[in-house]
């Protein structure tokens, strides 16, 4: 049985836009990092782009203030399960 390939999606959130990176194991770059503005059209385009990748997609969203909410909601409505992560800076 062949193991499913997991596609990781990392989203670095800021106030009006986020940076999205999409790698796979072994250093394969699926999509080069790109910016997504926090508008309905850009967020829906992001969800559509991720759906086209197919397979097992895991999404990690940086938990920054309340800026993560529109991204997480759009991805959840598109059928994804975004994982929110807080990163402490010391």
Protein Blocks (a to p, Z undefined) as FASTA:
>chain_A
ZZdddddddddddfkbccdddddehhiafbacddddfbfklmmmmmmmmmmngpjddddd
ddehjlmmmmmmmmmmnopacdddddddZZ
